């Protein structure tokens, strides 16, 4: 069913992919249709030099389209955004595998190599009593006071909201 696939269509798809940071919408069966188009082109033109050049150009276009789209899928994973619909099955599988790898891989930096307890220093003048995401309370605290927080979500909350700063001891 490669009726809508032409060399010009593939060129336009590539240009749209190059000009936008978002994934362009493609039919679910885009890559199988392109495969049929390439096979049809090979049989229609026979085995001459012109057919080989045209087939090679089509394959390069499709390869570049897929490479651009892989980069964009990786960005969707990095920002934990859902893919737009419709999306090809190949790209959906790629997204799911990358998301699984992203979730299961612990990318640790120097901040994450600390002991079980986080040591945080209060950076605002006075910190009133605050309920943390774990449900525990903390405070009131004074500026510069060093505190230990057991829960990583609590530490993240305090740092992200500019209440405390990580203190390396």
ZADO-1210 file (C-alpha; in nm, 4 decimals, padded with zeros to 6 digits):
<atoms>
<atom x="00.0000" y="00.0000" z="00.0000" code="UNK" pos="1"/>
<atom x="00.2781" y="00.2433" z="-00.0906" code="UNK" pos="2"/>
<atom x="00.0465" y="00.4512" z="-00.3073" code="UNK" pos="3"/>
<atom x="00.1116" y="00.7840" z="-00.1298" code="UNK" pos="4"/>
<atom x="00.4884" y="00.7427" z="-00.1140" code="UNK" pos="5"/>
<atom x="00.6956" y="00.9271" z="-00.3719" code="UNK" pos="6"/>
<atom x="01.0460" y="01.0644" z="-00.3798" code="UNK" pos="7"/>
<atom x="00.9038" y="01.4180" z="-00.3421" code="UNK" pos="8"/>
<atom x="00.6918" y="01.3094" z="-00.0442" code="UNK" pos="9"/>
<atom x="00.9990" y="01.1663" z="00.1297" code="UNK" pos="10"/>
<atom x="01.1933" y="01.4853" z="00.0569" code="UNK" pos="11"/>
<atom x="00.9120" y="01.6960" z="00.2081" code="UNK" pos="12"/>
<atom x="00.8998" y="01.4729" z="00.5180" code="UNK" pos="13"/>
<atom x="01.2742" y="01.5176" z="00.5661" code="UNK" pos="14"/>
<atom x="01.2509" y="01.8949" z="00.5255" code="UNK" pos="15"/>
<atom x="00.9692" y="01.9119" z="00.7826" code="UNK" pos="16"/>
<atom x="01.1698" y="01.6975" z="01.0256" code="UNK" pos="17"/>
<atom x="01.4741" y="01.9212" z="00.9808" code="UNK" pos="18"/>
<atom x="01.2764" y="02.2413" z="01.0354" code="UNK" pos="19"/>
<atom x="01.0961" y="02.1426" z="01.3550" code="UNK" pos="20"/>
<atom x="01.1910" y="02.0121" z="01.6980" code="UNK" pos="21"/>
<atom x="00.8636" y="01.8200" z="01.7239" code="UNK" pos="22"/>
<atom x="00.7966" y="01.4846" z="01.5643" code="UNK" pos="23"/>
<atom x="00.5981" y="01.5282" z="01.2469" code="UNK" pos="24"/>
<atom x="00.2931" y="01.3077" z="01.2188" code="UNK" pos="25"/>
<atom x="00.3441" y="01.0070" z="00.9941" code="UNK" pos="26"/>
<atom x="00.1104" y="00.7161" z="00.9259" code="UNK" pos="27"/>
<atom x="00.1620" y="00.4082" z="01.1448" code="UNK" pos="28"/>
<atom x="00.2718" y="00.2019" z="00.8451" code="UNK" pos="29"/>
<atom x="00.5139" y="00.4626" z="00.7025" code="UNK" pos="30"/>
<atom x="00.8276" y="00.2455" z="00.7079" code="UNK" pos="31"/>
<atom x="00.6577" y="-00.0622" z="00.5601" code="UNK" pos="32"/>
<atom x="00.5081" y="00.1582" z="00.2853" code="UNK" pos="33"/>
<atom x="00.8524" y="00.3021" z="00.2144" code="UNK" pos="34"/>
<atom x="00.9974" y="-00.0504" z="00.1970" code="UNK" pos="35"/>
<atom x="00.7296" y="-00.1431" z="-00.0598" code="UNK" pos="36"/>
<atom x="00.8043" y="00.1771" z="-00.2527" code="UNK" pos="37"/>
<atom x="01.1766" y="00.0962" z="-00.2654" code="UNK" pos="38"/>
<atom x="01.1100" y="-00.2619" z="-00.3760" code="UNK" pos="39"/>
<atom x="00.8642" y="-00.1334" z="-00.6397" code="UNK" pos="40"/>
<atom x="01.1197" y="00.1179" z="-00.7626" code="UNK" pos="41"/>
<atom x="01.3807" y="-00.1562" z="-00.7981" code="UNK" pos="42"/>
<atom x="01.1485" y="-00.3779" z="-01.0037" code="UNK" pos="43"/>
<atom x="01.0033" y="-00.0933" z="-01.2135" code="UNK" pos="44"/>
<atom x="01.3386" y="00.0457" z="-01.3189" code="UNK" pos="45"/>
<atom x="01.5188" y="-00.2848" z="-01.3527" code="UNK" pos="46"/>
<atom x="01.8852" y="-00.3333" z="-01.2795" code="UNK" pos="47"/>
<atom x="02.0487" y="-00.0354" z="-01.4418" code="UNK" pos="48"/>
<atom x="02.2730" y="00.2312" z="-01.3021" code="UNK" pos="49"/>
<atom x="01.9965" y="00.4932" z="-01.2829" code="UNK" pos="50"/>
<atom x="01.7746" y="00.2612" z="-01.0782" code="UNK" pos="51"/>
<atom x="02.0564" y="00.1921" z="-00.8343" code="UNK" pos="52"/>
<atom x="02.1255" y="00.5647" z="-00.7911" code="UNK" pos="53"/>
<atom x="01.7572" y="00.6453" z="-00.7347" code="UNK" pos="54"/>
<atom x="01.7174" y="00.3554" z="-00.4902" code="UNK" pos="55"/>
<atom x="02.0289" y="00.4667" z="-00.3027" code="UNK" pos="56"/>
<atom x="01.8955" y="00.8240" z="-00.2809" code="UNK" pos="57"/>
<atom x="01.5621" y="00.7012" z="-00.1451" code="UNK" pos="58"/>
<atom x="01.7357" y="00.4830" z="00.1125" code="UNK" pos="59"/>
<atom x="01.9529" y="00.7776" z="00.2245" code="UNK" pos="60"/>
<atom x="01.6441" y="00.9987" z="00.2590" code="UNK" pos="61"/>
<atom x="01.4659" y="00.7370" z="00.4693" code="UNK" pos="62"/>
<atom x="01.7763" y="00.6785" z="00.6796" code="UNK" pos="63"/>
<atom x="01.8115" y="01.0507" z="00.7504" code="UNK" pos="64"/>
<atom x="01.4401" y="01.0785" z="00.8323" code="UNK" pos="65"/>
<atom x="01.4733" y="00.7917" z="01.0797" code="UNK" pos="66"/>
<atom x="01.7903" y="00.9371" z="01.2368" code="UNK" pos="67"/>
<atom x="01.6203" y="01.2756" z="01.2885" code="UNK" pos="68"/>
<atom x="01.3170" y="01.1051" z="01.4353" code="UNK" pos="69"/>
<atom x="01.5309" y="00.8895" z="01.6693" code="UNK" pos="70"/>
<atom x="01.6905" y="01.2063" z="01.8070" code="UNK" pos="71"/>
<atom x="01.3479" y="01.3571" z="01.8647" code="UNK" pos="72"/>
<atom x="01.2192" y="01.0391" z="02.0329" code="UNK" pos="73"/>
<atom x="01.5185" y="01.0605" z="02.2669" code="UNK" pos="74"/>
<atom x="01.4172" y="01.4179" z="02.3551" code="UNK" pos="75"/>
<atom x="01.0627" y="01.3041" z="02.4291" code="UNK" pos="76"/>
<atom x="01.2098" y="01.0402" z="02.6629" code="UNK" pos="77"/>
<atom x="01.4447" y="01.2894" z="02.8291" code="UNK" pos="78"/>
<atom x="01.1566" y="01.5276" z="02.9023" code="UNK" pos="79"/>
<atom x="00.9210" y="01.2375" z="02.9874" code="UNK" pos="80"/>
<atom x="00.6681" y="01.3551" z="02.7297" code="UNK" pos="81"/>
<atom x="00.4269" y="01.1221" z="02.5520" code="UNK" pos="82"/>
<atom x="00.4701" y="01.0716" z="02.1794" code="UNK" pos="83"/>
<atom x="00.2208" y="01.2370" z="01.9445" code="UNK" pos="84"/>
<atom x="-00.0258" y="01.0188" z="01.7561" code="UNK" pos="85"/>
<atom x="-00.0224" y="00.8624" z="01.5063" code="UNK" pos="86"/>
<atom x="00.3328" y="00.7349" z="01.5386" code="UNK" pos="87"/>
<atom x="00.4948" y="00.4397" z="01.3658" code="UNK" pos="88"/>
<atom x="00.5208" y="00.1084" z="01.5477" code="UNK" pos="89"/>
<atom x="00.9005" y="00.1119" z="01.5142" code="UNK" pos="90"/>
<atom x="00.9225" y="00.4503" z="01.6854" code="UNK" pos="91"/>
<atom x="00.6734" y="00.3490" z="01.9541" code="UNK" pos="92"/>
<atom x="00.8893" y="00.0449" z="02.0338" code="UNK" pos="93"/>
<atom x="01.2012" y="00.2630" z="02.0358" code="UNK" pos="94"/>
<atom x="01.0328" y="00.5098" z="02.2733" code="UNK" pos="95"/>
<atom x="00.9205" y="00.2310" z="02.5081" code="UNK" pos="96"/>
<atom x="01.2667" y="00.0706" z="02.5180" code="UNK" pos="97"/>
<atom x="01.4394" y="00.4052" z="02.5726" code="UNK" pos="98"/>
<atom x="01.1915" y="00.5008" z="02.8460" code="UNK" pos="99"/>
<atom x="01.2454" y="00.1659" z="03.0189" code="UNK" pos="100"/>
<atom x="01.6214" y="00.2127" z="02.9996" code="UNK" pos="101"/>
<atom x="01.5905" y="00.5706" z="03.1252" code="UNK" pos="102"/>
<atom x="01.3769" y="00.4660" z="03.4218" code="UNK" pos="103"/>
<atom x="01.5880" y="00.1613" z="03.5127" code="UNK" pos="104"/>
<atom x="01.9262" y="00.3300" z="03.4766" code="UNK" pos="105"/>
<atom x="02.0521" y="00.5283" z="03.7692" code="UNK" pos="106"/>
<atom x="02.2619" y="00.8073" z="03.6235" code="UNK" pos="107"/>
<atom x="02.4542" y="00.9235" z="03.9270" code="UNK" pos="108"/>
<atom x="02.6469" y="01.2415" z="03.9557" code="UNK" pos="109"/>
<atom x="02.8587" y="01.3705" z="04.2423" code="UNK" pos="110"/>
<atom x="02.5458" y="01.4784" z="04.4335" code="UNK" pos="111"/>
<atom x="02.4133" y="01.1238" z="04.4312" code="UNK" pos="112"/>
<atom x="02.7290" y="00.9620" z="04.5712" code="UNK" pos="113"/>
<atom x="02.6526" y="01.0739" z="04.9249" code="UNK" pos="114"/>
<atom x="02.5601" y="00.8543" z="05.2199" code="UNK" pos="115"/>
<atom x="02.2059" y="00.7432" z="05.2994" code="UNK" pos="116"/>
<atom x="02.1258" y="01.0683" z="05.4766" code="UNK" pos="117"/>
<atom x="02.1333" y="01.4011" z="05.2981" code="UNK" pos="118"/>
<atom x="02.2936" y="01.6914" z="05.4779" code="UNK" pos="119"/>
<atom x="02.1231" y="02.0161" z="05.3909" code="UNK" pos="120"/>
<atom x="02.1896" y="02.3713" z="05.5015" code="UNK" pos="121"/>
<atom x="01.8997" y="02.6150" z="05.5400" code="UNK" pos="122"/>
<atom x="01.9533" y="02.9137" z="05.3090" code="UNK" pos="123"/>
<atom x="01.6560" y="03.1371" z="05.3843" code="UNK" pos="124"/>
<atom x="01.6362" y="03.3671" z="05.6903" code="UNK" pos="125"/>
<atom x="01.3919" y="03.1522" z="05.8852" code="UNK" pos="126"/>
<atom x="01.2216" y="02.8357" z="05.7765" code="UNK" pos="127"/>
<atom x="00.8831" y="02.7914" z="05.9439" code="UNK" pos="128"/>
<atom x="00.7404" y="02.4487" z="06.0115" code="UNK" pos="129"/>
<atom x="00.6975" y="02.2786" z="05.6730" code="UNK" pos="130"/>
<atom x="00.5238" y="01.9557" z="05.5754" code="UNK" pos="131"/>
<atom x="00.7492" y="01.7486" z="05.3502" code="UNK" pos="132"/>
<atom x="00.6359" y="01.5189" z="05.0665" code="UNK" pos="133"/>
<atom x="00.6956" y="01.2141" z="05.2900" code="UNK" pos="134"/>
<atom x="00.4373" y="01.3525" z="05.5326" code="UNK" pos="135"/>
<atom x="00.6863" y="01.4431" z="05.8055" code="UNK" pos="136"/>
<atom x="00.7292" y="01.7935" z="05.9457" code="UNK" pos="137"/>
<atom x="01.0458" y="01.9971" z="05.9653" code="UNK" pos="138"/>
<atom x="01.1081" y="02.3290" z="06.1317" code="UNK" pos="139"/>
<atom x="01.1088" y="02.5941" z="06.2462" code="UNK" pos="140"/>
<atom x="01.4749" y="02.6352" z="06.1474" code="UNK" pos="141"/>
<atom x="01.7244" y="02.9224" z="06.1390" code="UNK" pos="142"/>
<atom x="01.9401" y="03.0330" z="05.8466" code="UNK" pos="143"/>
<atom x="02.2617" y="02.8316" z="05.8193" code="UNK" pos="144"/>
<atom x="02.1321" y="02.5466" z="06.0318" code="UNK" pos="145"/>
<atom x="02.2508" y="02.2042" z="05.9121" code="UNK" pos="146"/>
<atom x="01.9834" y="01.9361" z="05.8948" code="UNK" pos="147"/>
<atom x="01.9765" y="01.5682" z="05.8021" code="UNK" pos="148"/>
<atom x="01.6980" y="01.4405" z="05.5804" code="UNK" pos="149"/>
<atom x="01.6360" y="01.0672" z="05.5380" code="UNK" pos="150"/>
<atom x="01.4007" y="01.0742" z="05.2384" code="UNK" pos="151"/>
<atom x="01.5409" y="01.1673" z="04.8944" code="UNK" pos="152"/>
<atom x="01.2062" y="01.3165" z="04.7857" code="UNK" pos="153"/>
<atom x="01.2134" y="01.5444" z="05.0909" code="UNK" pos="154"/>
<atom x="01.5683" y="01.6542" z="05.0048" code="UNK" pos="155"/>
<atom x="01.4708" y="01.7202" z="04.6465" code="UNK" pos="156"/>
<atom x="01.1688" y="01.9216" z="04.7616" code="UNK" pos="157"/>
<atom x="01.3791" y="02.1405" z="04.9940" code="UNK" pos="158"/>
<atom x="01.6486" y="02.2011" z="04.7317" code="UNK" pos="159"/>
<atom x="01.4099" y="02.2561" z="04.4369" code="UNK" pos="160"/>
<atom x="01.2113" y="02.5120" z="04.6348" code="UNK" pos="161"/>
<atom x="01.5287" y="02.7026" z="04.7316" code="UNK" pos="162"/>
<atom x="01.4797" y="02.6406" z="05.1009" code="UNK" pos="163"/>
<atom x="01.8026" y="02.4477" z="05.1514" code="UNK" pos="164"/>
<atom x="02.1223" y="02.3682" z="04.9695" code="UNK" pos="165"/>
<atom x="02.3141" y="02.0396" z="04.9598" code="UNK" pos="166"/>
<atom x="02.6093" y="02.0511" z="05.1959" code="UNK" pos="167"/>
<atom x="02.9075" y="01.8299" z="05.1188" code="UNK" pos="168"/>
<atom x="03.0843" y="01.7329" z="05.4386" code="UNK" pos="169"/>
</atoms>
